[in-house]
Amino acid sequence: MLVVPREVDNNSMVPAAPGTLQLAPTGPNGRPRTSSLEAPVMLLTGHQNAIYTMKFNPSGTAIASGSHDRDIFLWNVHGDCKNFMVLKGHKNAILDVQWTTDGCQIISASPDTTLRAWDVETGKQVKKMAEHHMVVNSCSVSRRGPPLVASGSDDGTAKLWDLRQRGAVQTLNDKFQITGVAFSDASDKIFTGGIDNDVKVWDLRRNEVTMTLQGHTDTITGMQLSPDGSYLLTNAMDNSLRIWDMRPYAPQNRCVKIMGGHQHGIEQNLLKCAWSPDGSKVTAGSSDRMVYVWDTTSRRILYKLPGHKGSVNETAFHPTSRSFWGRYEGNPGFLGLNHLIDECNVVCLLRKKN
């Protein structure tokens, strides 16, 4: 595992010598650094192939990354960002990872048609969920209540799993491939998106679609519920982010914000999207090699961050500090933590170009 720090000087990033750790006492514009990173930019490597997904644990102390090499790496966020564990077992790439709310387990989704649950303390697989028949594109964990997992697959189904039971406890049948899933705040509904461009709201008690959100004009590639549970953020190949009002008595037209500027390329990667912890910002990657951050009130692009060498496939904010991360195409298996102008720490995961 190689750690390559970088420094920021007057808003420019200059690579430091490999194998050194340089700590800048001040950030851009002379403001003191408040980040706990060893350097303004930390690049980590270890995966042997393309990296598709990565998430912070709930406390923000660790990162899980999933790769085409079929491994899940766990990394420390602070200090020298060491890779402290590798989870092995999948027979194909890792397309999505999620931490359970207590941070004790990781759920992973793979084209090997399975989801798996991993114990973070021991590194052992504790559950294999193998009822899908095609690629599993996405997974989501419930925020409260029983330990539930939702999954979406190319077989046109979304499945509900209870980690305390064997087998899926519920199957939701759609006509099209499902590329994104998310739980409602109360975990009584599941949101799904797919190649039909629509977002569907499934009532788990009635086992049926109770609402269809239309507006996107191309495949839904990612979705995430807002921190307060009131709004759903979606990303799609029509090069737009949409925010939907999911409160019970919202107006009939539930799309309240549309943001653009980012791009989906011909590679048709499933670009994800994410909220900041306070809900004031959203972020997404782009095929133009940029990381985008928008203000949710004004819809203005706050940051358009260059420096990547390929499509940025996923971004996310740190759960407890002003930071976010992204994964993208470029050098094989690189991961980076970056100190920005306003003390945002961006974590970047690079995916190898084929």
C-alpha positions as CSV (number, residue, x, y, z in Angstrom):
1,M,0.0,0.0,0.0
2,L,1.5,3.3,-1.2
3,V,0.6,6.6,0.5
4,V,1.3,9.7,-1.6
5,P,0.5,13.1,0.0
6,R,0.2,16.4,-1.8
7,E,0.2,20.0,-0.7
8,V,-2.0,22.9,-1.5
9,D,-0.3,26.2,-2.1
10,N,-2.3,29.3,-3.2
11,N,-5.1,27.1,-4.5
12,S,-2.8,24.9,-6.6
13,M,-2.0,21.3,-5.9
14,V,1.6,20.2,-6.2
15,P,2.5,16.5,-5.9
16,A,4.8,15.8,-3.0
17,A,7.6,13.3,-3.4
18,P,6.3,9.7,-3.2
19,G,6.7,8.1,0.3
20,T,6.8,11.4,2.2
21,L,4.2,13.0,4.5
22,Q,4.2,16.8,4.3
23,L,1.8,18.7,6.6
24,A,0.9,22.2,5.5
25,P,0.3,24.4,8.6
26,T,-2.1,26.7,6.6
27,G,-4.5,26.2,3.8
28,P,-5.3,28.4,0.8
29,N,-5.5,32.1,1.5
30,G,-3.4,31.6,4.6
31,R,-6.2,30.2,6.7
32,P,-5.2,27.6,9.3
33,R,-5.8,24.0,8.4
34,T,-8.4,22.2,10.6
35,S,-8.2,18.9,8.8
36,S,-6.9,15.9,10.7
37,L,-5.3,14.5,7.5
38,E,-1.5,14.1,7.5
39,A,-1.4,16.2,4.3
40,P,-3.8,18.2,2.2
41,V,-4.1,15.4,-0.3
42,M,-3.6,11.7,0.5
43,L,-3.5,9.2,-2.3
44,L,-3.9,5.5,-1.4
45,T,-3.3,2.5,-3.5
46,G,-3.8,-1.2,-3.0
47,H,-6.6,-2.5,-5.2
48,Q,-5.4,-4.4,-8.3
49,N,-8.1,-3.3,-10.6
50,A,-10.9,-0.8,-11.2
51,I,-12.6,0.6,-8.0
52,Y,-16.4,1.0,-8.3
53,T,-17.6,2.0,-4.9
54,M,-16.6,3.4,-1.5
55,K,-18.4,4.6,1.7
56,F,-17.5,6.2,5.0
57,N,-18.6,4.3,8.1
58,P,-21.2,6.1,10.3
59,S,-18.6,7.6,12.6
60,G,-16.4,8.8,9.7
61,T,-13.3,6.9,11.0
62,A,-13.1,4.3,8.2
63,I,-13.8,3.8,4.5
64,A,-14.8,0.7,2.7
65,S,-13.9,0.5,-1.0
66,G,-15.0,-2.2,-3.5
67,S,-13.2,-3.1,-6.7
68,H,-13.3,-5.1,-9.9
69,D,-10.6,-7.2,-8.2
70,R,-13.5,-8.7,-6.1
71,D,-12.0,-7.4,-2.9
72,I,-13.3,-4.9,-0.3
73,F,-10.6,-2.8,1.4
74,L,-11.1,-1.0,4.7
75,W,-9.0,2.1,5.2
76,N,-8.4,4.4,8.2
77,V,-9.6,8.0,7.4
78,H,-7.1,9.8,9.7
79,G,-3.4,9.6,10.2
80,D,-1.6,7.9,7.3
81,C,-4.8,6.3,6.0
82,K,-3.6,2.7,6.3
83,N,-5.5,-0.2,4.7
84,F,-6.2,-2.3,7.7
85,M,-8.4,-5.1,6.4
86,V,-9.3,-6.9,3.1
87,L,-12.7,-8.7,2.8
88,K,-12.6,-11.6,0.2
89,G,-15.4,-13.9,-1.0
90,H,-17.2,-12.4,-4.0
91,K,-16.7,-14.1,-7.3
92,N,-17.0,-10.9,-9.4
93,A,-16.6,-7.1,-9.0
94,I,-18.0,-5.1,-6.1
95,L,-20.5,-2.6,-7.4
96,D,-21.9,-1.1,-4.2
97,V,-21.1,-1.2,-0.5
98,Q,-23.1,0.1,2.5
99,W,-22.4,0.2,6.2
100,T,-25.1,-0.8,8.7
101,T,-26.2,2.0,11.0
102,D,-24.2,0.7,13.9
103,G,-21.1,0.4,11.8
104,C,-20.5,-3.2,12.7
105,Q,-21.3,-4.8,9.3
106,I,-20.8,-4.0,5.6
107,I,-23.2,-5.0,2.9
108,S,-21.9,-5.5,-0.6
109,A,-23.5,-6.0,-4.0
110,S,-21.9,-7.8,-7.0
111,P,-22.5,-9.0,-10.6
112,D,-22.0,-12.5,-9.1
113,T,-25.7,-12.1,-8.4
114,T,-25.2,-12.0,-4.6
115,L,-25.2,-9.6,-1.7
116,R,-23.0,-10.4,1.3
117,A,-22.8,-9.2,4.8
118,W,-19.4,-8.8,6.5
119,D,-18.4,-8.5,10.1
120,V,-16.0,-5.5,10.4
121,E,-14.3,-6.7,13.5
122,T,-13.3,-10.2,12.2
123,G,-13.4,-9.5,8.5
124,K,-15.5,-12.7,8.0
125,Q,-18.6,-13.1,5.8
126,V,-21.6,-13.6,8.1
127,K,-24.4,-13.8,5.5
128,K,-24.8,-14.5,1.8
129,M,-27.9,-13.4,0.0
130,A,-28.2,-15.3,-3.3
131,E,-31.7,-15.1,-4.7
132,H,-31.1,-12.6,-7.5
133,H,-30.6,-14.2,-11.0
134,M,-28.6,-11.3,-12.6
135,V,-26.2,-8.5,-11.7
136,V,-27.0,-6.8,-8.4
137,N,-26.4,-3.1,-9.1
138,S,-27.3,-1.4,-5.8
139,C,-28.1,-2.0,-2.1
140,S,-29.4,0.1,0.7
141,V,-29.7,-0.3,4.5
142,S,-32.6,0.8,6.7
143,R,-31.9,3.8,9.0
144,R,-33.9,2.6,11.9
145,G,-35.9,-0.4,13.1
146,P,-35.0,-4.0,12.2
147,P,-31.7,-4.6,10.2
148,L,-33.2,-4.5,6.7
149,V,-31.4,-4.4,3.4
150,A,-32.8,-3.6,0.0
151,S,-31.2,-4.6,-3.3
152,G,-31.9,-3.8,-7.0
153,S,-30.9,-6.1,-9.8
154,D,-30.8,-6.4,-13.6
155,D,-33.3,-9.3,-13.1
156,G,-36.0,-6.6,-12.7
157,T,-36.6,-7.2,-9.0
158,A,-35.9,-5.3,-5.8
159,K,-35.6,-7.6,-2.8
160,L,-36.0,-6.9,0.9
161,W,-33.8,-8.8,3.3
162,D,-33.8,-9.1,7.1
163,L,-30.2,-9.8,8.3
164,R,-31.7,-12.0,11.1
165,Q,-33.5,-14.3,8.7
166,R,-32.6,-16.7,5.9
167,G,-33.7,-15.7,2.4
168,A,-35.4,-12.6,1.1
169,V,-38.5,-11.6,3.1
170,Q,-40.1,-9.7,0.2
171,T,-39.7,-9.4,-3.6
172,L,-40.9,-6.4,-5.6
173,N,-41.3,-7.2,-9.3
174,D,-40.7,-4.5,-11.9
175,K,-40.7,-4.8,-15.7
176,F,-37.3,-3.2,-16.1
177,Q,-33.7,-3.5,-14.7
178,I,-33.3,-1.7,-11.4
179,T,-30.2,0.3,-11.1
180,G,-30.7,2.2,-7.8
181,V,-32.5,1.6,-4.5
182,A,-33.1,3.5,-1.3
183,F,-35.2,3.2,1.9
184,S,-37.6,5.8,3.1
185,D,-36.8,7.3,6.5
186,A,-39.3,5.1,8.3
187,S,-38.1,2.0,6.3
188,D,-41.8,1.3,5.3
189,K,-41.1,2.2,1.7
190,I,-38.4,1.5,-0.9
191,F,-37.5,3.8,-3.8
192,T,-36.3,2.2,-7.0
193,G,-35.0,3.6,-10.2
194,G,-34.0,1.9,-13.5
195,I,-33.8,2.0,-17.2
196,D,-37.4,3.2,-17.7
197,N,-36.3,6.6,-16.3
198,D,-38.9,6.6,-13.5
199,V,-38.6,6.6,-9.8
200,K,-41.0,4.2,-8.1
201,V,-42.2,4.3,-4.5
202,W,-43.1,0.8,-3.2
203,D,-45.2,0.4,-0.1
204,L,-43.8,-2.6,1.7
205,R,-47.0,-3.3,3.6
206,R,-49.1,-3.4,0.4
207,N,-46.3,-4.8,-1.8
208,E,-47.1,-2.5,-4.6
209,V,-46.1,0.8,-6.3
210,T,-48.0,3.7,-4.7
211,M,-46.3,6.5,-6.6
212,T,-44.3,7.0,-9.8
213,L,-42.1,10.1,-10.1
214,Q,-41.6,11.1,-13.7
215,G,-39.3,13.8,-15.1
216,H,-36.0,12.1,-15.9
217,T,-35.6,11.3,-19.5
218,D,-32.9,8.6,-19.2
219,T,-31.7,5.8,-16.9
220,I,-31.6,6.5,-13.2
221,T,-28.0,5.9,-12.0
222,G,-28.1,6.8,-8.3
223,M,-30.3,8.0,-5.5
224,Q,-30.1,9.0,-1.8
225,L,-32.6,10.1,0.8
226,S,-31.9,13.5,2.5
227,P,-30.6,13.4,6.1
228,D,-33.9,14.5,7.4
229,G,-35.8,12.0,5.3
230,S,-38.0,14.6,3.5
231,Y,-36.4,14.7,0.1
232,L,-35.0,12.2,-2.4
233,L,-32.0,13.0,-4.6
234,T,-31.7,11.2,-7.9
235,N,-29.0,11.2,-10.7
236,A,-29.7,10.2,-14.3
237,M,-28.1,9.8,-17.7
238,D,-30.1,12.8,-18.9
239,N,-27.3,14.8,-17.2
240,S,-29.5,16.1,-14.4
241,L,-29.9,15.8,-10.6
242,R,-33.4,16.1,-9.3
243,I,-34.7,16.7,-5.7
244,W,-38.1,15.2,-5.0
245,D,-40.3,16.2,-2.0
246,M,-41.3,13.0,-0.4
247,R,-43.3,14.4,2.5
248,P,-46.8,13.0,2.9
249,Y,-48.8,16.0,1.8
250,A,-46.4,17.5,-0.8
251,P,-47.9,19.0,-4.0
252,Q,-48.6,16.7,-6.9
253,N,-45.5,17.9,-8.8
254,R,-42.9,16.6,-6.3
255,C,-39.8,17.6,-8.3
256,V,-38.7,20.8,-6.5
257,K,-35.2,21.3,-7.8
258,I,-33.3,20.4,-11.0
259,M,-29.5,20.8,-11.1
260,G,-27.2,20.3,-14.0
261,G,-23.7,20.9,-15.3
262,H,-22.2,17.4,-14.8
263,Q,-22.1,14.9,-17.7
264,H,-22.8,11.2,-18.3
265,G,-20.5,9.8,-20.9
266,I,-20.8,7.0,-23.5
267,E,-19.4,4.5,-21.0
268,Q,-22.8,4.7,-19.2
269,N,-21.4,4.3,-15.8
270,L,-23.9,4.3,-12.9
271,L,-22.9,7.7,-11.5
272,K,-24.0,8.1,-7.9
273,C,-25.1,11.2,-5.9
274,A,-25.1,12.3,-2.3
275,W,-26.2,14.9,0.3
276,S,-24.1,16.8,2.8
277,P,-24.9,15.9,6.4
278,D,-26.9,19.2,6.9
279,G,-28.7,18.9,3.6
280,S,-27.4,22.2,2.3
281,K,-25.3,20.7,-0.5
282,V,-25.4,17.8,-2.9
283,T,-22.6,16.3,-4.9
284,A,-22.1,14.0,-7.9
285,G,-19.4,12.9,-10.2
286,S,-19.2,13.4,-14.0
287,S,-17.7,11.9,-17.1
288,D,-15.9,15.2,-17.8
289,R,-13.4,14.3,-15.0
290,M,-14.8,16.8,-12.5
291,V,-16.4,16.6,-9.0
292,Y,-19.4,18.8,-8.7
293,V,-20.9,20.3,-5.6
294,W,-24.2,22.3,-5.7
295,D,-26.0,24.5,-3.2
296,T,-29.5,23.0,-2.7
297,T,-31.1,26.4,-2.1
298,S,-29.8,28.3,-5.1
299,R,-29.0,25.3,-7.3
300,R,-25.7,27.0,-8.0
301,I,-22.5,25.0,-8.6
302,L,-20.3,25.7,-5.6
303,Y,-17.3,23.6,-6.7
304,K,-16.2,22.1,-9.9
305,L,-13.0,20.3,-9.0
306,P,-10.5,19.3,-11.7
307,G,-7.5,17.0,-11.6
308,H,-9.0,13.6,-12.3
309,K,-8.0,11.5,-15.3
310,G,-11.4,9.9,-16.1
311,S,-15.0,9.7,-15.3
312,V,-15.9,10.5,-11.6
313,N,-18.4,7.8,-10.8
314,E,-19.3,8.4,-7.1
315,T,-19.0,11.2,-4.5
316,A,-20.1,11.4,-0.9
317,F,-19.7,13.8,2.1
318,H,-18.0,12.8,5.3
319,P,-20.7,12.1,7.9
320,T,-19.3,14.3,10.6
321,S,-17.1,17.0,9.0
322,R,-17.2,19.3,6.0
323,S,-15.8,16.7,3.6
324,F,-16.8,14.5,0.7
325,W,-15.3,11.8,-1.5
326,G,-15.5,10.5,-5.1
327,R,-14.3,7.6,-7.1
328,Y,-13.3,8.0,-10.7
329,E,-11.4,6.5,-13.7
330,G,-7.7,7.1,-14.0
331,N,-4.7,5.4,-12.4
332,P,-5.5,1.9,-11.2
333,G,-6.7,1.6,-7.6
334,F,-5.9,5.1,-6.2
335,L,-7.8,6.7,-3.4
336,G,-7.2,10.2,-2.3
337,L,-8.2,12.6,0.5
338,N,-8.0,16.2,-0.4
339,H,-8.0,19.4,1.7
340,L,-10.0,22.1,-0.1
341,I,-10.5,25.9,0.1
342,D,-13.2,25.8,2.8
343,E,-11.7,22.9,4.8
344,C,-13.7,20.3,2.8
345,N,-11.8,17.1,2.6
346,V,-12.5,15.3,-0.6
347,V,-11.8,11.6,-0.9
348,C,-11.2,10.5,-4.4
349,L,-11.2,6.9,-5.7
350,L,-9.7,6.4,-9.1
351,R,-10.9,3.7,-11.4
352,K,-8.6,2.2,-14.0
353,K,-9.3,2.8,-17.7
354,N,-9.7,-0.3,-19.7
